[in-house]
C-alpha cells in the first residue's frame, strides 16, 4: 500500500529568546522578533537536515504557517508575508488559525496535501511573541477580550483564566479530582522540567507559597502555561520523496522514519457559555485520529497532552484513553497514564506549564517534545530509552474550543474499517437567556480574585446557571439582596437554587435564602 497515506516528519527545530543576544533582541521591533525567531528555527532545521537554504525554494512545494500573531499586526496575508521572509516563492500556501490546536491542525493539513500529491514537500513553520509584545497585565486584557463573549460573558467579569477555572470546577465536581490532586500534578511536571536545558522553569522548584496566589479558583500562576516568545519549523513529505531527495544529496540520508499515522480535529464552541454541559470535543478528535491510523488507545506508548491549565491534563487524557478522570489525575501525579495495557509516559519536557507556550504556536512545544523521543529534534537531545513505536500529541485552541490529536508511528499505518469521522454525540450547543425573576440552578462557579480588565471589581463569583439541559446564563453569584458574593464555599453544583436579576448588561444570580 502507498506509504503516502503516512507522510514522514524529517525533524523539528525551535528558537527561543535565549538564542539571541539580550540587547539585540530588545532592540528589535515586534515584526523583526517574529521574523528572527522564524528564520532561526528554519535555518536550524535545514542545518539538522543538511539541506542548503538556497535549495529550499526548489524543493519545497507547500508552506503552512499560522496567524495572525498575538500582536495583531500584519493580520492580512500573514502566512504569505512569512513565506516571503524565508525566500519562498511559487509555493502553495496554507494558513492555520486555531490557537493551541494549530500545530496539530497543520500536520492534519500537511497529511491531506501529501495524500493528494505524494511529491509534495511541506514546510510547517511559525513564530509568536506574546511575552515581549505585551506586559503580563496587557496580555491578560488582550486574551480576556478575545476569550469572553462580549454580551453573555464579559459583562460579569469573565476572563480567560476565569472561564478555564469555571470548567475546572465542574470537572472537579464530576470526577472527584481535588485541588491537591491538581497541585500534585503541577509539582511533578515542574520537577520534570528541572533537567530540560531549554525549559523556562528549569531548576525552579515549587513551594507551598506558589499555590497561595489564586487568580480564579483553583488556578494560580504556577498552574497556568508559561507564556513565552517561540518559533519552530518542521518538514513533512512522503517517504519515497525523501528517499529521492536524499539519493540526490539534497538532504541527509540517515534520518529515522517517523510517520504521521493518523490525525483528528473536532470543534465544540468558541465561547464557554454555548458549551453544552461544559463538555469537550477532545474525545472526538482522538477517536478520529485512532480510526485514521487503524490503532487503539492501548497501543500508544508515549503522549504529549496540551496543558494550558493543569486540569486539562487529566480531562483530555481520560477522553483520549477512555479511562476515569480521577484515575488519570492520580497517575499523572507520577508522570504517566495507565491506558489499561501499559503505563504511558506523558509530557517528558514538562509541558506548557514549564517549557514554552507562545499562543498561536504553543502546540510546537508538543512537537519538540515528541520528536525528541526519536532523535529528530535539532534543539533537544534525545532522552535515554527506546523510541516509542506509537505516540500521541494533543492540542487545544480557545476555551477548549478546538481539539487536535496527531499520532506518530515508527511504521506505516493504513487505517481501519471504522468510520473515520465520529458522530457528534459528545457535544451540543446551549441556548443563552432567561427571564427576570426566573429560578435556575448553579451548574458551575469560581471565585475570581484578580482580573485587570472587567466591569466587575474583584473579588467576585462567576457562575454558570442552568434552567434546562440546554439553556444557561452566565452571571455573578449574589446573596438574596443582590450583593455580589466574594467566594462560593457553600454552593452545591446542581442543587443551589438562584433567582435571576438584571443589572444593566449583566445578570445577577441571587442565592435563595
C-alpha positions as CSV (number, residue, x, y, z in Angstrom):
1,X,0.0,0.0,0.0
2,X,1.2,3.5,-0.8
3,X,3.0,5.0,2.1
4,X,1.9,8.4,1.1
5,X,-1.0,7.6,3.3
6,X,1.5,8.2,6.1
7,X,3.9,11.1,5.4
8,X,7.1,11.3,7.4
9,X,8.4,14.1,9.6
10,X,12.0,14.8,9.0
11,X,12.7,16.7,12.1
12,X,11.8,19.8,14.2
13,X,13.8,22.8,15.4
14,X,12.7,25.6,17.7
15,X,14.0,29.1,18.6
16,X,13.7,31.0,21.9
17,X,14.7,34.4,23.2
18,X,17.8,32.9,24.9
19,X,19.2,32.1,21.5
20,X,19.7,35.8,20.8
21,X,21.9,38.3,22.5
22,X,19.8,40.1,25.0
23,X,20.3,43.7,24.0
24,X,20.0,42.7,20.3
25,X,16.6,41.1,20.8
26,X,15.4,44.0,22.9
27,X,16.2,46.5,20.1
28,X,14.1,44.6,17.5
29,X,10.6,45.6,16.5
30,X,7.8,43.1,17.1
31,X,7.9,42.1,13.5
32,X,11.6,41.7,13.5
33,X,11.4,39.4,16.5
34,X,8.8,37.2,14.8
35,X,11.0,37.1,11.6
36,X,14.1,36.4,13.7
37,X,12.6,33.5,15.6
38,X,11.0,32.1,12.5
39,X,14.2,32.4,10.4
40,X,16.4,30.9,13.1
41,X,14.1,27.9,13.6
42,X,14.1,27.2,9.8
43,X,17.9,27.6,9.5
44,X,18.4,25.2,12.4
45,X,16.0,22.7,10.8
46,X,17.8,22.9,7.5
47,X,21.2,22.5,9.2
48,X,19.9,19.5,11.0
49,X,18.7,18.0,7.7
50,X,22.0,19.0,6.0
51,X,19.8,20.9,3.5
52,X,21.1,24.1,1.8
53,X,18.9,27.1,2.4
54,X,19.5,28.2,-1.2
55,X,17.9,24.9,-2.4
56,X,14.7,25.3,-0.3
57,X,12.7,27.1,-3.0
58,X,13.5,24.4,-5.5
59,X,12.4,21.6,-3.1
60,X,9.5,23.0,-1.0
61,X,6.1,22.9,-2.7
62,X,3.9,23.9,0.2
63,X,4.2,26.3,3.2
64,X,1.9,26.1,6.2
65,X,2.1,28.9,8.8
66,X,0.0,30.5,11.5
67,X,-1.6,33.8,12.0
68,X,-2.2,36.4,13.0
69,X,0.4,36.6,15.7
70,X,-0.7,37.8,19.1
71,X,0.5,41.3,18.3
72,X,-2.4,41.7,15.9
73,X,0.0,43.2,13.3
74,X,0.0,42.1,9.7
75,X,-3.3,40.3,10.1
76,X,-3.8,40.2,6.3
77,X,-1.7,37.7,4.4
78,X,0.5,37.0,7.4
79,X,1.4,33.5,6.2
80,X,2.4,34.7,2.7
81,X,4.5,37.5,4.3
82,X,6.3,34.9,6.4
83,X,6.9,32.8,3.2
84,X,8.5,35.8,1.6
85,X,10.7,36.4,4.6
86,X,12.0,32.9,4.1
87,X,12.7,33.4,0.4
88,X,9.8,31.1,-0.8
89,X,8.0,31.9,-4.0
90,X,5.6,30.0,-6.2
91,X,4.7,27.6,-3.3
92,X,1.2,26.6,-2.3
93,X,0.4,28.4,0.9
94,X,-1.9,27.5,3.8
95,X,-2.8,29.5,6.9
96,X,-4.0,27.9,10.2
97,X,-5.7,29.9,12.9
98,X,-6.9,27.5,15.6
99,X,-4.9,28.7,18.6
100,X,-3.3,25.9,20.6
101,X,-4.7,23.3,18.1
102,X,-3.0,25.0,15.2
103,X,0.2,22.9,15.1
104,X,-1.7,19.6,15.2
105,X,-4.1,21.0,12.6
106,X,-1.1,21.9,10.4
107,X,0.1,18.3,10.4
108,X,-3.5,17.3,9.6
109,X,-3.4,19.7,6.6
110,X,0.1,18.5,5.6
111,X,-1.1,14.9,5.5
112,X,-4.1,15.9,3.3
113,X,-1.7,17.7,0.9
114,X,0.6,14.7,0.6
115,X,-2.2,12.2,0.2
116,X,-3.4,14.2,-2.7
117,X,0.1,15.0,-4.1
118,X,2.7,12.4,-3.0
119,X,5.5,14.5,-4.4
120,X,4.7,17.5,-2.1
121,X,7.3,18.8,0.3
122,X,5.6,20.7,3.1
123,X,7.4,23.2,5.3
124,X,5.5,24.0,8.5
125,X,6.9,26.9,10.5
126,X,5.7,29.8,12.6
127,X,6.6,32.2,15.5
128,X,4.8,34.3,18.0
129,X,5.9,36.8,20.7
130,X,3.3,37.2,23.4
131,X,5.9,37.5,26.2
132,X,7.6,40.6,24.7
133,X,4.7,42.1,22.8
134,X,2.8,42.8,26.0
135,X,3.3,43.2,29.7
136,X,1.6,40.5,31.8
137,X,-1.4,42.7,32.5
138,X,-1.7,43.9,28.9
139,X,-1.7,40.2,27.7
140,X,-4.4,39.3,30.2
141,X,-6.5,42.2,29.0
142,X,-5.9,41.2,25.4
143,X,-6.8,37.5,25.9
144,X,-9.8,38.3,28.1
145,X,-11.3,40.4,25.3
146,X,-10.6,37.6,22.8
147,X,-11.9,34.8,25.0
148,X,-15.1,36.1,26.6
149,X,-18.4,36.6,24.8
150,X,-18.9,40.4,24.6
151,X,-22.6,40.2,25.5
152,X,-23.1,37.0,27.5
153,X,-19.7,36.6,29.4
154,X,-17.6,39.8,29.6
155,X,-20.1,42.0,31.5
156,X,-20.0,39.8,34.5
157,X,-16.2,39.7,34.6
158,X,-15.4,36.6,32.6
159,X,-11.7,36.2,31.8
160,X,-9.6,33.5,30.0
161,X,-8.4,32.1,33.3
162,X,-11.8,32.5,34.9
163,X,-13.5,30.6,32.1
164,X,-11.0,27.7,32.4
165,X,-11.4,27.8,36.2
166,X,-15.2,27.5,35.7
167,X,-14.6,24.4,33.6
168,X,-12.1,23.1,36.1
169,X,-14.6,23.4,39.0
170,X,-17.2,21.5,37.1
171,X,-14.6,18.8,36.1
172,X,-13.6,18.5,39.8
173,X,-17.3,18.2,40.8
174,X,-17.9,15.4,38.3
175,X,-14.6,13.5,38.7
176,X,-13.8,13.8,42.4
177,X,-10.4,15.4,41.5
178,X,-9.3,17.8,44.2
179,X,-7.3,21.0,44.4
180,X,-4.5,19.0,46.0
181,X,-4.6,16.4,43.1
182,X,-4.1,19.3,40.6
183,X,-1.3,20.7,42.7
184,X,0.4,17.3,42.8
185,X,0.3,17.1,39.0
186,X,1.7,20.6,38.7
187,X,4.6,19.8,41.1
188,X,5.5,16.7,39.2
189,X,5.9,18.4,35.9
190,X,7.8,21.3,37.4
191,X,10.3,18.8,38.7
192,X,10.3,17.0,35.4
193,X,11.3,20.2,33.6
194,X,14.2,20.8,36.0
195,X,16.6,18.9,33.8
196,X,15.4,20.2,30.4
197,X,18.0,22.8,29.2
198,X,15.6,25.0,27.2
199,X,12.7,24.9,29.8
200,X,11.6,28.3,31.1
201,X,11.3,26.8,34.6
202,X,14.5,24.8,34.6
203,X,15.7,24.3,38.1
204,X,12.9,26.3,39.7
205,X,11.2,24.2,42.4
206,X,7.6,24.9,43.6
207,X,6.9,25.6,47.3
208,X,3.6,25.8,49.0
209,X,3.6,29.5,48.7
210,X,3.5,29.3,44.9
211,X,-0.1,28.0,45.2
212,X,-1.3,30.7,47.5
213,X,-2.0,33.4,44.9
214,X,-5.3,32.1,43.5
215,X,-6.4,34.2,40.5
216,X,-9.6,32.2,39.8
217,X,-10.2,29.1,41.9
218,X,-8.5,26.6,41.6
219,X,-5.9,28.4,39.4
220,X,-2.8,30.3,40.4
221,X,0.1,31.3,38.0
222,X,2.0,28.0,38.7
223,X,-0.9,26.0,37.3
224,X,-1.1,28.1,34.1
225,X,1.0,27.8,30.9
226,X,4.3,29.6,30.8
227,X,3.9,32.4,28.2
228,X,7.0,32.9,26.0
229,X,8.3,34.1,22.6
230,X,8.9,31.0,20.5
231,X,9.5,29.8,16.9
232,X,9.6,26.4,15.3
233,X,9.9,24.6,12.0
234,X,9.3,21.1,10.7
235,X,9.4,19.4,7.3
236,X,6.9,16.8,6.1
237,X,6.9,14.6,2.9
238,X,6.2,11.2,1.5
239,X,8.8,8.5,2.3
240,X,9.5,8.0,-1.4
241,X,10.1,11.7,-1.9
242,X,12.6,11.7,1.0
243,X,14.5,8.8,-0.5
244,X,14.7,10.6,-3.8
245,X,16.0,13.8,-2.3
246,X,18.5,12.0,-0.1
247,X,19.8,10.0,-3.0
248,X,20.5,13.3,-4.8
249,X,22.4,14.6,-1.8
250,X,19.9,17.3,-1.1
251,X,19.1,16.0,2.4
252,X,20.8,13.7,4.9
253,X,20.1,10.0,4.3
254,X,20.3,8.6,7.9
255,X,17.1,10.0,9.4
256,X,14.9,7.6,11.4
257,X,11.4,7.1,10.0
258,X,8.6,8.7,12.0
259,X,5.2,8.6,10.2
260,X,2.1,10.8,10.7
261,X,0.0,7.7,11.3
262,X,-3.3,9.5,11.9
263,X,-4.9,12.8,12.9
264,X,-8.2,14.2,14.1
265,X,-9.8,17.6,14.6
266,X,-13.0,18.4,16.4
267,X,-14.8,21.7,17.3
268,X,-17.1,22.4,20.1
269,X,-17.9,26.1,20.7
270,X,-15.8,29.2,20.6
271,X,-17.5,30.6,23.8
272,X,-17.9,28.8,27.2
273,X,-21.5,29.9,27.6
274,X,-22.5,28.0,24.5
275,X,-20.7,24.8,25.5
276,X,-23.3,22.3,26.4
277,X,-22.5,20.5,29.8
278,X,-19.1,22.3,29.6
279,X,-18.1,19.2,27.7
280,X,-15.0,18.7,25.5
281,X,-14.6,17.6,21.9
282,X,-11.2,16.0,22.8
283,X,-12.6,12.5,22.7
284,X,-14.0,13.1,19.2
285,X,-10.6,14.3,17.9
286,X,-8.9,11.3,19.4
287,X,-11.4,8.8,18.0
288,X,-11.0,10.3,14.5
289,X,-7.2,10.0,14.8
290,X,-7.3,6.4,16.1
291,X,-9.7,5.4,13.3
292,X,-7.5,7.2,10.7
293,X,-4.4,5.2,11.9
294,X,-6.3,1.9,12.5
295,X,-5.0,1.6,16.0
296,X,-6.5,1.7,19.5
297,X,-5.6,3.8,22.5
298,X,-3.9,0.9,24.3
299,X,-1.2,0.8,21.6
300,X,0.1,4.3,22.5
301,X,3.5,4.2,24.3
302,X,4.1,8.0,24.7
303,X,1.8,11.0,24.9
304,X,2.1,14.8,25.0
305,X,-1.1,16.3,26.3
306,X,-1.8,20.0,26.0
307,X,-1.7,21.6,29.5
308,X,-2.6,25.3,29.2
309,X,-4.1,24.8,32.7
310,X,-3.5,21.8,34.9
311,X,-6.9,20.3,34.9
312,X,-6.7,19.9,31.1
313,X,-4.2,17.1,31.5
314,X,-6.4,14.6,33.3
315,X,-9.5,15.8,31.5
316,X,-8.1,15.2,28.0
317,X,-6.2,12.1,29.0
318,X,-9.4,10.5,30.2
319,X,-11.0,11.2,26.9
320,X,-8.1,10.1,24.8
321,X,-7.6,6.8,26.6
322,X,-11.1,6.0,27.7
323,X,-10.2,5.9,31.4
324,X,-11.6,7.6,34.5
325,X,-10.7,11.3,35.2
326,X,-9.8,10.6,38.8
327,X,-7.6,7.7,37.8
328,X,-6.0,9.9,35.1
329,X,-5.2,12.6,37.7
330,X,-3.8,10.1,40.1
331,X,-1.4,8.6,37.6
332,X,-0.4,11.9,36.1
333,X,1.0,13.0,39.5
334,X,3.6,10.3,38.7
335,X,4.0,11.5,35.1
336,X,2.1,8.8,33.3
337,X,-1.3,7.4,32.2
338,X,-2.5,3.9,32.9
339,X,-4.0,3.1,29.5
340,X,-5.3,-0.3,30.6
341,X,-2.5,-2.1,28.8
342,X,0.6,-0.1,29.8
343,X,1.9,2.8,31.7
344,X,2.3,5.7,29.2
345,X,4.8,8.4,30.0
346,X,3.4,11.9,29.5
347,X,5.0,15.3,28.8
348,X,8.6,14.4,29.3
349,X,9.8,18.0,28.9
350,X,7.4,19.4,31.5
351,X,4.6,20.6,29.1
352,X,3.3,24.1,28.6
353,X,3.4,24.5,32.4
354,X,7.2,24.6,32.2
355,X,8.6,24.6,28.7
356,X,7.2,27.1,26.2
357,X,3.7,28.4,25.3
358,X,3.5,31.0,22.5
359,X,-0.2,31.4,21.9
360,X,-0.7,30.6,18.2
361,X,2.2,28.1,18.1
362,X,2.0,26.7,21.6
363,X,1.5,23.2,20.3
364,X,5.0,23.4,18.9
365,X,6.2,22.5,22.4
366,X,4.4,19.2,22.0
367,X,6.1,18.6,18.6
368,X,9.5,19.4,20.0
369,X,8.9,17.0,23.0
370,X,7.5,14.1,20.9
371,X,10.1,14.2,18.1
372,X,13.0,14.4,20.6
373,X,12.0,10.9,21.6
374,X,13.0,9.8,18.1
375,X,16.2,11.8,17.8
376,X,14.5,14.1,15.4
377,X,14.8,17.4,17.3
378,X,17.6,19.7,16.4
379,X,17.4,21.6,19.6
380,X,16.8,19.0,22.3
381,X,18.9,15.9,23.0
382,X,17.2,12.5,22.7
383,X,16.3,11.1,26.1
384,X,17.6,7.7,27.1
385,X,15.5,4.7,26.2
386,X,13.9,3.2,23.1
387,X,11.8,5.3,20.7
388,X,8.1,4.7,21.2
389,X,6.5,2.7,18.4
390,X,3.4,4.8,18.6
391,X,3.0,8.3,20.3
392,X,0.2,10.9,20.6
393,X,0.3,14.7,20.6
394,X,-2.8,16.6,21.6
395,X,-3.8,20.3,21.1
396,X,-6.4,22.6,22.3
397,X,-7.4,26.0,21.0
398,X,-9.5,28.7,22.6
399,X,-11.6,27.9,25.7
400,X,-11.3,24.1,24.9
401,X,-13.0,25.1,21.6
402,X,-10.9,23.2,19.0
403,X,-9.2,19.9,19.7
404,X,-6.5,18.3,17.6
405,X,-4.8,14.8,18.0
406,X,-1.9,13.5,15.9
407,X,-0.5,10.0,16.1
408,X,3.2,9.3,15.2
409,X,4.5,5.8,14.4
410,X,7.8,4.2,13.5
411,X,5.9,2.0,10.9
412,X,3.3,3.0,8.3
413,X,-0.3,2.6,9.3
414,X,-3.1,2.3,6.8
415,X,-6.3,2.9,8.7
416,X,-9.0,0.5,9.8
417,X,-12.5,-0.4,8.9
418,X,-14.2,2.0,11.2
419,X,-15.9,5.2,10.2
420,X,-13.1,7.8,10.4
421,X,-15.5,10.6,11.4
422,X,-17.1,10.0,14.8
423,X,-20.7,11.1,15.3
424,X,-21.2,14.3,17.3
425,X,-22.7,12.6,20.3
426,X,-20.2,14.2,22.8
427,X,-21.2,17.9,22.3
428,X,-24.2,20.2,21.9
429,X,-24.8,23.9,22.0
430,X,-26.6,25.7,24.8
431,X,-29.3,28.3,24.3
432,X,-28.5,31.5,26.2
433,X,-31.1,33.6,28.1
434,X,-33.6,33.8,30.9
435,X,-36.4,35.9,32.3
436,X,-36.2,38.4,35.1
437,X,-37.1,36.5,38.3
438,X,-36.7,33.1,36.7
439,X,-35.3,30.4,39.0
440,X,-32.3,28.3,38.0
441,X,-29.6,26.1,39.4
442,X,-25.8,26.7,39.7
443,X,-24.1,24.4,37.2
444,X,-20.6,25.7,37.9
445,X,-18.9,28.6,39.7
446,X,-15.5,30.0,40.6
447,X,-14.2,32.7,42.9
448,X,-12.3,35.3,40.9
449,X,-9.7,37.2,42.9
450,X,-7.9,39.1,40.1
451,X,-9.0,40.5,36.8
452,X,-7.3,43.6,35.4
453,X,-9.9,44.2,32.7
454,X,-13.6,43.9,33.5
455,X,-16.6,45.8,34.6
456,X,-16.8,44.0,38.0
457,X,-14.3,44.7,40.7
458,X,-12.7,41.5,42.2
459,X,-13.2,39.5,44.3
460,X,-16.5,38.1,42.9
461,X,-18.0,34.8,41.9
462,X,-18.5,33.9,38.3
463,X,-21.3,31.3,37.8
464,X,-23.0,29.4,35.0
465,X,-26.7,29.0,35.8
466,X,-28.7,26.3,34.1
467,X,-32.5,26.4,33.6
468,X,-32.9,23.4,31.3
469,X,-30.4,21.0,30.0
470,X,-29.6,23.2,27.1
471,X,-30.4,26.7,28.4
472,X,-28.0,28.7,30.5
473,X,-26.9,32.2,31.6
474,X,-23.5,33.4,32.9
475,X,-23.9,35.6,36.0
476,X,-22.4,37.0,39.1
477,X,-23.4,35.0,42.2
478,X,-25.1,37.2,44.8
479,X,-26.8,37.0,48.1
480,X,-30.5,37.2,48.4
481,X,-30.4,41.0,48.5
482,X,-28.3,41.3,45.3
483,X,-24.9,41.9,46.9
484,X,-22.1,40.2,44.9
485,X,-20.5,37.3,46.8
486,X,-16.7,37.2,47.1
487,X,-16.5,33.4,47.4
488,X,-18.7,30.4,46.9
489,X,-17.8,27.8,49.6
490,X,-21.4,26.9,50.3
491,X,-22.5,26.5,46.7
492,X,-23.6,22.9,45.7
493,X,-23.5,22.4,41.9
494,X,-26.8,21.1,40.5
495,X,-28.5,21.9,43.8
496,X,-28.1,25.5,44.8
497,X,-31.1,27.5,43.5
498,X,-30.9,31.1,42.4
499,X,-33.2,33.8,41.3
500,X,-32.1,35.9,38.3
501,X,-32.0,39.7,38.4
502,X,-31.0,42.0,35.6
503,X,-28.3,44.6,36.5
504,X,-27.6,46.6,33.3
505,X,-25.7,44.4,30.8
506,X,-25.1,41.6,33.3
507,X,-27.1,39.1,35.2
508,X,-27.0,38.5,38.9
509,X,-27.9,35.1,40.3
510,X,-29.2,35.6,43.8
511,X,-29.0,32.6,46.1
512,X,-32.4,31.8,47.6
513,X,-32.4,32.4,51.4
